[in-house]
């Protein structure tokens, strides 16, 4: 449903309430893919934060409501305010386990806005591991009662890409230039390319077959 005016929004809201429903209103925060920041990590059974890993989205597909197709790891200090907000939420609910949170930087008030928190492994979790943040290993060791060491540093400036989706994302970008196609392909070199891996090629093959079929 597309709302085109304030009066229409109020009218729709009143209709929903009259039918006995409690609506949830969401605001769309405008901005490019690079305004999105991801904070991933793990909290152990005693409530100690054992790992936090930050990255910035560089490209996405679909353009407005999609997933990251190209991402870069950044220092956790760069998103200090977002970390404060996230930890406040997680500590309030006494959360334990793996988390993946997405923020968007709102240039209107220069604040990080929390979009969602996934309390589960996310599909790019291999990227964190390749940057020396072994989220899955922490979760396993915590589950079996082993003593954990806190991850205090990770690789900065590493990239991951999903080439097939990144190609489509660039194709629909309104700001693309003919010469930029080469730069996109070059950016995949040396990146963590998901779901492709030379030592485990089957997921990548099946992904390509599934993608071609759909």
VEXKOL-518089 format. One record per atom (N, C-alpha, C): atom name; z, y, x. Coordinates in nm, 2 decimals, always signed. Example, Ala and Ser with C-alpha at 12.3 -4.5 7.8 and 13.67 -1.06 7.14 Angstrom:
2
{"N", {+0.78, -0.57, +1.32}};
{"CA", {+0.78, -0.45, +1.23}};
{"C", {+0.78, -0.33, +1.32}};
{"N", {+0.71, -0.22, +1.28}};
{"CA", {+0.71, -0.11, +1.37}};
{"C", {+0.79, +0.00, +1.29}};
END
This chain:
214
{"N", {+0.00, -0.12, +0.08}};
{"CA", {+0.00, +0.00, +0.00}};
{"C", {+0.00, +0.12, +0.09}};
{"N", {-0.09, +0.22, +0.06}};
{"CA", {-0.10, +0.34, +0.14}};
{"C", {-0.05, +0.46, +0.05}};
{"N", {+0.05, +0.53, +0.11}};
{"CA", {+0.10, +0.65, +0.04}};
{"C", {+0.04, +0.77, +0.10}};
{"N", {-0.01, +0.86, +0.02}};
{"CA", {-0.09, +0.97, +0.07}};
{"C", {-0.02, +1.11, +0.05}};
{"N", {+0.09, +1.11, -0.02}};
{"CA", {+0.16, +1.24, -0.04}};
{"C", {+0.31, +1.21, -0.07}};
{"N", {+0.39, +1.32, -0.05}};
{"CA", {+0.53, +1.31, -0.08}};
{"C", {+0.56, +1.27, -0.23}};
{"N", {+0.49, +1.34, -0.32}};
{"CA", {+0.51, +1.31, -0.46}};
{"C", {+0.48, +1.16, -0.49}};
{"N", {+0.37, +1.11, -0.43}};
{"CA", {+0.34, +0.97, -0.46}};
{"C", {+0.45, +0.88, -0.40}};
{"N", {+0.50, +0.91, -0.29}};
{"CA", {+0.61, +0.83, -0.23}};
{"C", {+0.73, +0.83, -0.32}};
{"N", {+0.77, +0.95, -0.37}};
{"CA", {+0.88, +0.95, -0.46}};
{"C", {+0.86, +0.87, -0.59}};
{"N", {+0.74, +0.88, -0.64}};
{"CA", {+0.70, +0.81, -0.76}};
{"C", {+0.71, +0.66, -0.74}};
{"N", {+0.66, +0.61, -0.63}};
{"CA", {+0.66, +0.47, -0.60}};
{"C", {+0.81, +0.42, -0.58}};
{"N", {+0.88, +0.50, -0.51}};
{"CA", {+1.02, +0.47, -0.49}};
{"C", {+1.10, +0.45, -0.62}};
{"N", {+1.08, +0.55, -0.71}};
{"CA", {+1.15, +0.54, -0.84}};
{"C", {+1.10, +0.42, -0.92}};
{"N", {+0.98, +0.38, -0.91}};
{"CA", {+0.93, +0.26, -0.98}};
{"C", {+1.00, +0.14, -0.93}};
{"N", {+1.01, +0.13, -0.80}};
{"CA", {+1.08, +0.01, -0.74}};
{"C", {+1.23, +0.00, -0.78}};
{"N", {+1.30, +0.12, -0.78}};
{"CA", {+1.44, +0.12, -0.82}};
{"C", {+1.45, +0.08, -0.97}};
{"N", {+1.36, +0.13, -1.06}};
{"CA", {+1.37, +0.11, -1.20}};
{"C", {+1.35, -0.04, -1.23}};
{"N", {+1.29, -0.11, -1.14}};
{"CA", {+1.27, -0.26, -1.17}};
{"C", {+1.38, -0.34, -1.10}};
{"N", {+1.48, -0.27, -1.05}};
{"CA", {+1.60, -0.34, -1.00}};
{"C", {+1.59, -0.39, -0.86}};
{"N", {+1.50, -0.33, -0.78}};
{"CA", {+1.49, -0.37, -0.64}};
{"C", {+1.55, -0.26, -0.55}};
{"N", {+1.60, -0.31, -0.44}};
{"CA", {+1.65, -0.22, -0.34}};
{"C", {+1.55, -0.20, -0.22}};
{"N", {+1.48, -0.09, -0.22}};
{"CA", {+1.37, -0.08, -0.12}};
{"C", {+1.43, -0.05, +0.02}};
{"N", {+1.35, -0.09, +0.12}};
{"CA", {+1.38, -0.06, +0.26}};
{"C", {+1.26, +0.03, +0.31}};
{"N", {+1.30, +0.15, +0.35}};
{"CA", {+1.20, +0.24, +0.40}};
{"C", {+1.19, +0.24, +0.55}};
{"N", {+1.06, +0.24, +0.60}};
{"CA", {+1.04, +0.24, +0.74}};
{"C", {+0.95, +0.36, +0.78}};
{"N", {+0.98, +0.41, +0.89}};
{"CA", {+0.89, +0.52, +0.94}};
{"C", {+0.80, +0.47, +1.05}};
{"N", {+0.67, +0.51, +1.04}};
{"CA", {+0.58, +0.47, +1.15}};
{"C", {+0.59, +0.58, +1.25}};
{"N", {+0.62, +0.54, +1.38}};
{"CA", {+0.63, +0.64, +1.49}};
{"C", {+0.49, +0.64, +1.56}};
{"N", {+0.43, +0.76, +1.55}};
{"CA", {+0.29, +0.77, +1.61}};
{"C", {+0.30, +0.77, +1.77}};
{"N", {+0.20, +0.72, +1.83}};
{"CA", {+0.20, +0.72, +1.98}};
{"C", {+0.11, +0.61, +2.03}};
{"N", {+0.07, +0.61, +2.15}};
{"CA", {-0.02, +0.51, +2.21}};
{"C", {+0.05, +0.39, +2.25}};
{"N", {-0.02, +0.28, +2.28}};
{"CA", {+0.05, +0.16, +2.32}};
{"C", {+0.15, +0.18, +2.44}};
{"N", {+0.12, +0.28, +2.53}};
{"CA", {+0.21, +0.31, +2.64}};
{"C", {+0.34, +0.37, +2.60}};
{"N", {+0.36, +0.40, +2.47}};
{"CA", {+0.49, +0.45, +2.43}};
{"C", {+0.58, +0.33, +2.39}};
{"N", {+0.54, +0.21, +2.40}};
{"CA", {+0.62, +0.09, +2.37}};
{"C", {+0.68, +0.04, +2.50}};
{"N", {+0.81, +0.01, +2.48}};
{"CA", {+0.89, -0.05, +2.59}};
{"C", {+0.96, -0.17, +2.55}};
{"N", {+0.97, -0.28, +2.63}};
{"CA", {+1.03, -0.40, +2.60}};
{"C", {+1.15, -0.43, +2.69}};
{"N", {+1.26, -0.47, +2.63}};
{"CA", {+1.38, -0.50, +2.71}};
{"C", {+1.42, -0.65, +2.67}};
{"N", {+1.41, -0.74, +2.77}};
{"CA", {+1.44, -0.88, +2.75}};
{"C", {+1.57, -0.91, +2.83}};
{"N", {+1.64, -1.02, +2.79}};
{"CA", {+1.75, -1.06, +2.86}};
{"C", {+1.83, -1.17, +2.80}};
{"N", {+1.95, -1.19, +2.86}};
{"CA", {+2.04, -1.30, +2.81}};
{"C", {+2.18, -1.26, +2.82}};
{"N", {+2.26, -1.30, +2.72}};
{"CA", {+2.40, -1.28, +2.72}};
{"C", {+2.47, -1.42, +2.71}};
{"N", {+2.56, -1.44, +2.80}};
{"CA", {+2.62, -1.58, +2.80}};
{"C", {+2.73, -1.60, +2.70}};
{"N", {+2.79, -1.72, +2.70}};
{"CA", {+2.89, -1.76, +2.60}};
{"C", {+3.02, -1.67, +2.60}};
{"N", {+3.04, -1.60, +2.71}};
{"CA", {+3.16, -1.52, +2.72}};
{"C", {+3.13, -1.37, +2.69}};
{"N", {+3.00, -1.34, +2.66}};
{"CA", {+2.97, -1.21, +2.62}};
{"C", {+2.92, -1.12, +2.73}};
{"N", {+2.90, -1.18, +2.85}};
{"CA", {+2.85, -1.11, +2.97}};
{"C", {+2.70, -1.10, +2.97}};
{"N", {+2.64, -0.98, +2.99}};
{"CA", {+2.50, -0.97, +3.00}};
{"C", {+2.46, -1.02, +3.14}};
{"N", {+2.39, -1.13, +3.15}};
{"CA", {+2.35, -1.19, +3.27}};
{"C", {+2.21, -1.15, +3.32}};
{"N", {+2.13, -1.09, +3.24}};
{"CA", {+2.00, -1.05, +3.28}};
{"C", {+1.94, -0.95, +3.18}};
{"N", {+1.87, -0.85, +3.24}};
{"CA", {+1.80, -0.75, +3.16}};
{"C", {+1.67, -0.72, +3.24}};
{"N", {+1.56, -0.73, +3.16}};
{"CA", {+1.43, -0.71, +3.22}};
{"C", {+1.35, -0.61, +3.14}};
{"N", {+1.30, -0.51, +3.20}};
{"CA", {+1.22, -0.41, +3.13}};
{"C", {+1.07, -0.41, +3.16}};
{"N", {+0.99, -0.38, +3.06}};
{"CA", {+0.85, -0.37, +3.09}};
{"C", {+0.79, -0.27, +2.99}};
{"N", {+0.67, -0.22, +3.03}};
{"CA", {+0.60, -0.12, +2.95}};
{"C", {+0.47, -0.17, +2.90}};
{"N", {+0.44, -0.15, +2.77}};
{"CA", {+0.31, -0.20, +2.72}};
{"C", {+0.21, -0.10, +2.76}};
{"N", {+0.09, -0.15, +2.81}};
{"CA", {-0.02, -0.07, +2.85}};
{"C", {-0.13, -0.07, +2.75}};
{"N", {-0.16, -0.19, +2.70}};
{"CA", {-0.26, -0.21, +2.60}};
{"C", {-0.21, -0.31, +2.49}};
{"N", {-0.27, -0.30, +2.37}};
{"CA", {-0.23, -0.39, +2.27}};
{"C", {-0.35, -0.42, +2.17}};
{"N", {-0.33, -0.53, +2.09}};
{"CA", {-0.43, -0.56, +1.99}};
{"C", {-0.36, -0.64, +1.88}};
{"N", {-0.39, -0.61, +1.75}};
{"CA", {-0.47, -0.49, +1.70}};
{"C", {-0.41, -0.36, +1.74}};
{"N", {-0.48, -0.25, +1.72}};
{"CA", {-0.45, -0.12, +1.78}};
{"C", {-0.32, -0.07, +1.74}};
{"N", {-0.28, -0.08, +1.61}};
{"CA", {-0.16, -0.01, +1.56}};
{"C", {-0.04, -0.11, +1.55}};
{"N", {-0.07, -0.23, +1.50}};
{"CA", {+0.04, -0.32, +1.47}};
{"C", {+0.01, -0.46, +1.54}};
{"N", {+0.00, -0.46, +1.67}};
{"CA", {-0.03, -0.58, +1.74}};
{"C", {+0.06, -0.62, +1.84}};
{"N", {+0.02, -0.71, +1.93}};
{"CA", {+0.10, -0.75, +2.04}};
{"C", {+0.05, -0.70, +2.17}};
{"N", {+0.13, -0.70, +2.27}};
{"CA", {+0.09, -0.66, +2.41}};
{"C", {-0.02, -0.75, +2.46}};
{"N", {-0.12, -0.68, +2.51}};
{"CA", {-0.23, -0.76, +2.58}};
{"C", {-0.23, -0.73, +2.73}};
{"N", {-0.16, -0.63, +2.77}};
{"CA", {-0.15, -0.59, +2.91}};
{"C", {-0.02, -0.52, +2.93}};
{"N", {+0.07, -0.56, +3.02}};
{"CA", {+0.20, -0.51, +3.03}};
{"C", {+0.24, -0.50, +3.18}};
{"N", {+0.33, -0.41, +3.21}};
{"CA", {+0.38, -0.40, +3.35}};
{"C", {+0.53, -0.39, +3.36}};
{"N", {+0.59, -0.45, +3.45}};
{"CA", {+0.74, -0.45, +3.47}};
{"C", {+0.78, -0.32, +3.53}};
{"N", {+0.89, -0.26, +3.48}};
{"CA", {+0.94, -0.13, +3.52}};
{"C", {+1.09, -0.14, +3.55}};
{"N", {+1.14, -0.05, +3.63}};
{"CA", {+1.29, -0.05, +3.66}};
{"C", {+1.37, -0.03, +3.53}};
{"N", {+1.48, -0.11, +3.52}};
{"CA", {+1.56, -0.10, +3.40}};
{"C", {+1.62, +0.04, +3.38}};
{"N", {+1.64, +0.11, +3.49}};
{"CA", {+1.70, +0.25, +3.49}};
{"C", {+1.61, +0.34, +3.41}};
{"N", {+1.48, +0.31, +3.41}};
{"CA", {+1.39, +0.40, +3.34}};
{"C", {+1.41, +0.40, +3.19}};
{"N", {+1.48, +0.30, +3.14}};
{"CA", {+1.50, +0.29, +2.99}};
{"C", {+1.65, +0.29, +2.97}};
{"N", {+1.73, +0.36, +3.04}};
{"CA", {+1.87, +0.36, +3.03}};
{"C", {+1.92, +0.38, +2.88}};
{"N", {+1.86, +0.48, +2.82}};
{"CA", {+1.91, +0.52, +2.68}};
{"C", {+1.87, +0.40, +2.59}};
{"N", {+1.76, +0.34, +2.60}};
{"CA", {+1.72, +0.23, +2.52}};
{"C", {+1.82, +0.11, +2.54}};
{"N", {+1.86, +0.09, +2.66}};
{"CA", {+1.96, -0.02, +2.70}};
{"C", {+2.09, +0.01, +2.62}};
{"N", {+2.14, +0.14, +2.62}};
{"CA", {+2.26, +0.17, +2.56}};
{"C", {+2.25, +0.14, +2.41}};
{"N", {+2.14, +0.17, +2.35}};
{"CA", {+2.13, +0.15, +2.20}};
{"C", {+2.13, +0.00, +2.18}};
{"N", {+2.05, -0.08, +2.26}};
{"CA", {+2.04, -0.22, +2.24}};
{"C", {+2.18, -0.29, +2.25}};
{"N", {+2.25, -0.26, +2.36}};
{"CA", {+2.38, -0.32, +2.38}};
{"C", {+2.48, -0.29, +2.28}};
{"N", {+2.47, -0.17, +2.22}};
{"CA", {+2.56, -0.13, +2.11}};
{"C", {+2.54, -0.22, +1.99}};
{"N", {+2.41, -0.25, +1.96}};
{"CA", {+2.38, -0.34, +1.85}};
{"C", {+2.42, -0.48, +1.88}};
{"N", {+2.39, -0.53, +1.99}};
{"CA", {+2.42, -0.67, +2.02}};
{"C", {+2.57, -0.70, +2.03}};
{"N", {+2.65, -0.60, +2.09}};
{"CA", {+2.79, -0.62, +2.10}};
{"C", {+2.86, -0.61, +1.96}};
{"N", {+2.80, -0.53, +1.87}};
{"CA", {+2.86, -0.51, +1.74}};
{"C", {+2.85, -0.64, +1.66}};
{"N", {+2.75, -0.72, +1.68}};
{"CA", {+2.74, -0.85, +1.61}};
{"C", {+2.78, -0.97, +1.70}};
{"N", {+2.84, -0.94, +1.81}};
{"CA", {+2.89, -1.04, +1.91}};
{"C", {+2.79, -1.14, +1.94}};
{"N", {+2.67, -1.09, +1.98}};
{"CA", {+2.56, -1.18, +2.00}};
{"C", {+2.57, -1.25, +2.13}};
{"N", {+2.52, -1.37, +2.13}};
{"CA", {+2.51, -1.46, +2.25}};
{"C", {+2.37, -1.52, +2.25}};
{"N", {+2.30, -1.52, +2.37}};
{"CA", {+2.18, -1.59, +2.38}};
{"C", {+2.07, -1.50, +2.43}};
{"N", {+1.94, -1.55, +2.41}};
{"CA", {+1.82, -1.49, +2.46}};
{"C", {+1.79, -1.37, +2.36}};
{"N", {+1.74, -1.26, +2.41}};
{"CA", {+1.70, -1.15, +2.32}};
{"C", {+1.57, -1.08, +2.38}};
{"N", {+1.49, -1.03, +2.29}};
{"CA", {+1.37, -0.96, +2.32}};
{"C", {+1.36, -0.84, +2.23}};
{"N", {+1.38, -0.72, +2.28}};
{"CA", {+1.38, -0.60, +2.20}};
{"C", {+1.27, -0.51, +2.23}};
{"N", {+1.21, -0.45, +2.12}};
{"CA", {+1.10, -0.35, +2.14}};
{"C", {+1.14, -0.21, +2.10}};
{"N", {+1.11, -0.12, +2.18}};
{"CA", {+1.14, +0.02, +2.15}};
{"C", {+1.01, +0.10, +2.16}};
{"N", {+1.01, +0.22, +2.09}};
{"CA", {+0.90, +0.31, +2.10}};
{"C", {+0.95, +0.45, +2.13}};
{"N", {+0.90, +0.51, +2.23}};
{"CA", {+0.94, +0.64, +2.27}};
{"C", {+0.88, +0.74, +2.18}};
{"N", {+0.96, +0.82, +2.11}};
{"CA", {+0.92, +0.92, +2.01}};
{"C", {+0.92, +1.06, +2.08}};
{"N", {+0.80, +1.11, +2.11}};
{"CA", {+0.79, +1.23, +2.19}};
{"C", {+0.84, +1.35, +2.11}};
{"N", {+0.85, +1.34, +1.97}};
{"CA", {+0.90, +1.45, +1.89}};
{"C", {+1.04, +1.49, +1.93}};
{"N", {+1.13, +1.39, +1.95}};
{"CA", {+1.27, +1.42, +1.99}};
{"C", {+1.31, +1.36, +2.12}};
{"N", {+1.21, +1.30, +2.19}};
{"CA", {+1.23, +1.24, +2.32}};
{"C", {+1.34, +1.14, +2.32}};
{"N", {+1.33, +1.05, +2.22}};
{"CA", {+1.43, +0.94, +2.20}};
{"C", {+1.36, +0.81, +2.19}};
{"N", {+1.42, +0.70, +2.24}};
{"CA", {+1.37, +0.57, +2.22}};
{"C", {+1.42, +0.52, +2.08}};
{"N", {+1.32, +0.47, +2.00}};
{"CA", {+1.35, +0.42, +1.87}};
{"C", {+1.34, +0.27, +1.87}};
{"N", {+1.44, +0.20, +1.82}};
{"CA", {+1.44, +0.06, +1.82}};
{"C", {+1.36, +0.01, +1.71}};
{"N", {+1.26, -0.08, +1.74}};
{"CA", {+1.17, -0.13, +1.64}};
{"C", {+1.21, -0.27, +1.59}};
{"N", {+1.25, -0.35, +1.68}};
{"CA", {+1.30, -0.49, +1.64}};
{"C", {+1.37, -0.56, +1.76}};
{"N", {+1.45, -0.66, +1.72}};
{"CA", {+1.51, -0.74, +1.82}};
{"C", {+1.48, -0.89, +1.78}};
{"N", {+1.41, -0.96, +1.87}};
{"CA", {+1.38, -1.10, +1.85}};
{"C", {+1.49, -1.18, +1.92}};
{"N", {+1.56, -1.25, +1.84}};
{"CA", {+1.68, -1.33, +1.90}};
{"C", {+1.63, -1.48, +1.92}};
{"N", {+1.53, -1.49, +2.01}};
{"CA", {+1.46, -1.62, +2.04}};
{"C", {+1.38, -1.60, +2.16}};
{"N", {+1.33, -1.71, +2.22}};
{"CA", {+1.23, -1.69, +2.33}};
{"C", {+1.10, -1.63, +2.27}};
{"N", {+1.04, -1.55, +2.35}};
{"CA", {+0.92, -1.48, +2.31}};
{"C", {+0.80, -1.54, +2.39}};
{"N", {+0.68, -1.52, +2.34}};
{"CA", {+0.57, -1.60, +2.40}};
{"C", {+0.53, -1.55, +2.54}};
{"N", {+0.57, -1.43, +2.58}};
{"CA", {+0.54, -1.39, +2.72}};
{"C", {+0.66, -1.41, +2.82}};
{"N", {+0.75, -1.51, +2.78}};
{"CA", {+0.87, -1.52, +2.86}};
{"C", {+0.84, -1.57, +3.00}};
{"N", {+0.72, -1.63, +3.03}};
{"CA", {+0.68, -1.67, +3.16}};
{"C", {+0.67, -1.55, +3.25}};
{"N", {+0.63, -1.43, +3.19}};
{"CA", {+0.62, -1.31, +3.27}};
{"C", {+0.75, -1.27, +3.34}};
{"N", {+0.86, -1.28, +3.26}};
{"CA", {+0.99, -1.24, +3.31}};
{"C", {+1.03, -1.34, +3.43}};
{"N", {+1.00, -1.47, +3.41}};
{"CA", {+1.03, -1.57, +3.51}};
{"C", {+0.95, -1.54, +3.64}};
{"N", {+0.82, -1.50, +3.62}};
{"CA", {+0.74, -1.47, +3.74}};
{"C", {+0.79, -1.34, +3.81}};
{"N", {+0.87, -1.26, +3.75}};
{"CA", {+0.93, -1.15, +3.81}};
{"C", {+1.07, -1.18, +3.86}};
{"N", {+1.11, -1.30, +3.86}};
{"CA", {+1.24, -1.35, +3.91}};
{"C", {+1.35, -1.33, +3.81}};
{"N", {+1.32, -1.33, +3.68}};
{"CA", {+1.42, -1.33, +3.58}};
{"C", {+1.41, -1.46, +3.50}};
{"N", {+1.48, -1.57, +3.53}};
{"CA", {+1.46, -1.70, +3.47}};
{"C", {+1.55, -1.71, +3.34}};
{"N", {+1.50, -1.65, +3.23}};
{"CA", {+1.57, -1.65, +3.11}};
{"C", {+1.60, -1.79, +3.06}};
{"N", {+1.50, -1.88, +3.06}};
{"CA", {+1.52, -2.01, +3.01}};
{"C", {+1.62, -2.09, +3.10}};
{"N", {+1.62, -2.07, +3.23}};
{"CA", {+1.72, -2.13, +3.31}};
{"C", {+1.86, -2.09, +3.28}};
{"N", {+1.88, -1.96, +3.26}};
{"CA", {+2.01, -1.91, +3.22}};
{"C", {+2.06, -1.97, +3.09}};
{"N", {+1.97, -1.98, +2.99}};
{"CA", {+2.01, -2.03, +2.86}};
{"C", {+2.05, -2.18, +2.87}};
{"N", {+1.97, -2.25, +2.95}};
{"CA", {+2.01, -2.40, +2.97}};
{"C", {+2.14, -2.41, +3.04}};
{"N", {+2.16, -2.34, +3.15}};
{"CA", {+2.28, -2.36, +3.23}};
{"C", {+2.40, -2.31, +3.15}};
{"N", {+2.38, -2.21, +3.07}};
{"CA", {+2.49, -2.16, +2.98}};
{"C", {+2.53, -2.27, +2.88}};
{"N", {+2.42, -2.33, +2.82}};
{"CA", {+2.44, -2.43, +2.72}};
{"C", {+2.52, -2.55, +2.77}};
{"N", {+2.50, -2.59, +2.89}};
{"CA", {+2.57, -2.71, +2.95}};
{"C", {+2.70, -2.67, +3.02}};
{"N", {+2.74, -2.54, +3.01}};
{"CA", {+2.87, -2.50, +3.06}};
{"C", {+2.87, -2.47, +3.21}};
{"N", {+2.76, -2.45, +3.27}};
{"CA", {+2.76, -2.41, +3.41}};
{"C", {+2.80, -2.27, +3.43}};
{"N", {+2.85, -2.24, +3.55}};
{"CA", {+2.87, -2.10, +3.59}};
{"C", {+2.74, -2.03, +3.62}};
{"N", {+2.73, -1.91, +3.56}};
{"CA", {+2.60, -1.83, +3.58}};
{"C", {+2.62, -1.72, +3.68}};
{"N", {+2.51, -1.68, +3.75}};
{"CA", {+2.51, -1.57, +3.83}};
{"C", {+2.42, -1.46, +3.76}};
{"N", {+2.47, -1.34, +3.77}};
{"CA", {+2.40, -1.23, +3.70}};
{"C", {+2.27, -1.19, +3.79}};
{"N", {+2.16, -1.17, +3.72}};
{"CA", {+2.04, -1.13, +3.78}};
{"C", {+2.05, -0.97, +3.80}};
{"N", {+2.04, -0.93, +3.92}};
{"CA", {+2.06, -0.79, +3.95}};
{"C", {+1.94, -0.71, +3.99}};
{"N", {+1.83, -0.79, +4.02}};
{"CA", {+1.71, -0.73, +4.06}};
{"C", {+1.59, -0.81, +4.02}};
{"N", {+1.47, -0.75, +4.01}};
{"CA", {+1.35, -0.83, +3.98}};
{"C", {+1.23, -0.75, +4.03}};
{"N", {+1.12, -0.81, +4.02}};
{"CA", {+0.99, -0.75, +4.08}};
{"C", {+0.94, -0.64, +3.99}};
{"N", {+0.92, -0.52, +4.05}};
{"CA", {+0.87, -0.41, +3.98}};
{"C", {+0.72, -0.39, +4.00}};
{"N", {+0.65, -0.35, +3.90}};
{"CA", {+0.51, -0.32, +3.91}};
{"C", {+0.42, -0.45, +3.90}};
{"N", {+0.48, -0.56, +3.85}};
{"CA", {+0.40, -0.68, +3.82}};
{"C", {+0.34, -0.67, +3.68}};
{"N", {+0.23, -0.74, +3.66}};
{"CA", {+0.15, -0.72, +3.54}};
{"C", {+0.13, -0.86, +3.47}};
{"N", {+0.11, -0.86, +3.34}};
{"CA", {+0.07, -0.98, +3.27}};
{"C", {-0.04, -0.94, +3.17}};
{"N", {-0.13, -1.03, +3.15}};
{"CA", {-0.24, -1.00, +3.06}};
{"C", {-0.27, -1.12, +2.97}};
{"N", {-0.32, -1.10, +2.86}};
{"CA", {-0.38, -1.20, +2.77}};
{"C", {-0.53, -1.16, +2.76}};
{"N", {-0.61, -1.21, +2.86}};
{"CA", {-0.75, -1.16, +2.87}};
{"C", {-0.83, -1.16, +2.74}};
{"N", {-0.83, -1.26, +2.66}};
{"CA", {-0.91, -1.27, +2.54}};
{"C", {-0.88, -1.16, +2.45}};
{"N", {-0.75, -1.13, +2.42}};
{"CA", {-0.70, -1.03, +2.33}};
{"C", {-0.71, -0.89, +2.40}};
{"N", {-0.69, -0.89, +2.53}};
{"CA", {-0.71, -0.76, +2.60}};
{"C", {-0.85, -0.71, +2.59}};
{"N", {-0.94, -0.80, +2.60}};
{"CA", {-1.09, -0.77, +2.59}};
{"C", {-1.12, -0.71, +2.45}};
{"N", {-1.06, -0.77, +2.34}};
{"CA", {-1.08, -0.72, +2.21}};
{"C", {-1.01, -0.58, +2.19}};
{"N", {-0.89, -0.57, +2.25}};
{"CA", {-0.82, -0.45, +2.23}};
{"C", {-0.89, -0.33, +2.30}};
{"N", {-0.95, -0.36, +2.41}};
{"CA", {-1.03, -0.25, +2.48}};
{"C", {-1.16, -0.22, +2.40}};
{"N", {-1.22, -0.32, +2.34}};
{"CA", {-1.34, -0.30, +2.26}};
{"C", {-1.32, -0.21, +2.14}};
{"N", {-1.20, -0.21, +2.08}};
{"CA", {-1.18, -0.13, +1.96}};
{"C", {-1.11, +0.00, +2.00}};
{"N", {-1.08, +0.02, +2.13}};
{"CA", {-1.01, +0.15, +2.17}};
{"C", {-1.11, +0.27, +2.15}};
{"N", {-1.06, +0.37, +2.08}};
{"CA", {-1.15, +0.49, +2.06}};
{"C", {-1.17, +0.57, +2.19}};
{"N", {-1.09, +0.55, +2.29}};
{"CA", {-1.10, +0.62, +2.42}};
{"C", {-1.17, +0.55, +2.53}};
{"N", {-1.23, +0.43, +2.50}};
{"CA", {-1.29, +0.35, +2.60}};
{"C", {-1.42, +0.42, +2.66}};
{"N", {-1.45, +0.40, +2.78}};
{"CA", {-1.57, +0.45, +2.84}};
{"C", {-1.64, +0.33, +2.90}};
{"N", {-1.78, +0.33, +2.91}};
{"CA", {-1.85, +0.22, +2.96}};
{"C", {-1.80, +0.17, +3.10}};
{"N", {-1.77, +0.26, +3.19}};
{"CA", {-1.73, +0.22, +3.32}};
{"C", {-1.59, +0.16, +3.32}};
{"N", {-1.51, +0.18, +3.21}};
{"CA", {-1.38, +0.13, +3.21}};
{"C", {-1.37, -0.02, +3.19}};
{"N", {-1.48, -0.08, +3.14}};
{"CA", {-1.48, -0.23, +3.13}};
{"C", {-1.45, -0.30, +3.26}};
{"N", {-1.50, -0.25, +3.36}};
{"CA", {-1.48, -0.31, +3.50}};
{"C", {-1.33, -0.30, +3.54}};
{"N", {-1.27, -0.18, +3.51}};
{"CA", {-1.13, -0.16, +3.55}};
{"C", {-1.04, -0.26, +3.47}};
{"N", {-1.08, -0.29, +3.34}};
{"CA", {-1.00, -0.38, +3.26}};
{"C", {-1.00, -0.52, +3.32}};
{"N", {-1.12, -0.56, +3.36}};
{"CA", {-1.14, -0.70, +3.42}};
{"C", {-1.07, -0.70, +3.55}};
{"N", {-1.08, -0.60, +3.63}};
{"CA", {-1.01, -0.59, +3.76}};
{"C", {-0.86, -0.60, +3.74}};
{"N", {-0.81, -0.55, +3.63}};
{"CA", {-0.66, -0.54, +3.61}};
{"C", {-0.60, -0.68, +3.59}};
{"N", {-0.69, -0.78, +3.55}};
{"CA", {-0.64, -0.92, +3.53}};
{"C", {-0.62, -0.99, +3.66}};
{"N", {-0.69, -0.94, +3.77}};
{"CA", {-0.67, -1.01, +3.89}};
{"C", {-0.53, -0.99, +3.95}};
{"N", {-0.47, -1.10, +3.98}};
{"CA", {-0.33, -1.09, +4.03}};
{"C", {-0.22, -1.08, +3.93}};
{"N", {-0.26, -1.07, +3.80}};
{"CA", {-0.17, -1.07, +3.69}};
{"C", {-0.13, -1.21, +3.64}};
{"N", {-0.02, -1.21, +3.57}};
{"CA", {+0.02, -1.34, +3.50}};
{"C", {-0.07, -1.34, +3.38}};
{"N", {-0.17, -1.43, +3.38}};
{"CA", {-0.27, -1.44, +3.27}};
{"C", {-0.22, -1.55, +3.18}};
{"N", {-0.18, -1.51, +3.06}};
{"CA", {-0.13, -1.61, +2.96}};
{"C", {-0.24, -1.64, +2.86}};
{"N", {-0.25, -1.76, +2.81}};
{"CA", {-0.17, -1.88, +2.85}};
{"C", {-0.23, -1.97, +2.95}};
{"N", {-0.30, -1.91, +3.05}};
{"CA", {-0.37, -1.98, +3.15}};
{"C", {-0.29, -2.01, +3.28}};
{"N", {-0.30, -2.13, +3.33}};
{"CA", {-0.23, -2.16, +3.45}};
{"C", {-0.31, -2.28, +3.52}};
{"N", {-0.33, -2.27, +3.65}};
{"CA", {-0.41, -2.37, +3.71}};
{"C", {-0.33, -2.50, +3.72}};
{"N", {-0.20, -2.50, +3.73}};
{"CA", {-0.12, -2.62, +3.74}};
{"C", {-0.08, -2.68, +3.60}};
{"N", {-0.12, -2.61, +3.50}};
{"CA", {-0.10, -2.66, +3.36}};
{"C", {-0.21, -2.61, +3.27}};
{"N", {-0.34, -2.65, +3.29}};
{"CA", {-0.45, -2.59, +3.22}};
{"C", {-0.47, -2.62, +3.07}};
{"N", {-0.40, -2.73, +3.02}};
{"CA", {-0.42, -2.77, +2.88}};
{"C", {-0.39, -2.66, +2.78}};
{"N", {-0.28, -2.59, +2.79}};
{"CA", {-0.25, -2.49, +2.69}};
{"C", {-0.36, -2.38, +2.68}};
{"N", {-0.41, -2.34, +2.80}};
{"CA", {-0.52, -2.24, +2.80}};
{"C", {-0.65, -2.29, +2.74}};
{"N", {-0.68, -2.42, +2.76}};
{"CA", {-0.80, -2.48, +2.71}};
{"C", {-0.79, -2.49, +2.55}};
{"N", {-0.67, -2.53, +2.51}};
{"CA", {-0.65, -2.54, +2.36}};
{"C", {-0.65, -2.41, +2.30}};
{"N", {-0.59, -2.31, +2.37}};
{"CA", {-0.59, -2.17, +2.31}};
{"C", {-0.74, -2.12, +2.29}};
{"N", {-0.82, -2.14, +2.39}};
{"CA", {-0.96, -2.10, +2.38}};
{"C", {-1.03, -2.17, +2.27}};
{"N", {-1.01, -2.30, +2.25}};
{"CA", {-1.07, -2.37, +2.14}};
{"C", {-1.02, -2.32, +2.01}};
{"N", {-0.89, -2.30, +2.00}};
{"CA", {-0.84, -2.25, +1.87}};
{"C", {-0.90, -2.11, +1.84}};
{"N", {-0.90, -2.03, +1.94}};
{"CA", {-0.95, -1.89, +1.93}};
{"C", {-1.10, -1.89, +1.88}};
{"N", {-1.18, -1.98, +1.94}};
{"CA", {-1.32, -1.99, +1.91}};
{"C", {-1.34, -2.04, +1.77}};
{"N", {-1.25, -2.13, +1.72}};
{"CA", {-1.26, -2.18, +1.59}};
{"C", {-1.23, -2.08, +1.48}};
{"N", {-1.13, -1.99, +1.51}};
{"CA", {-1.09, -1.89, +1.42}};
{"C", {-1.17, -1.76, +1.43}};
END
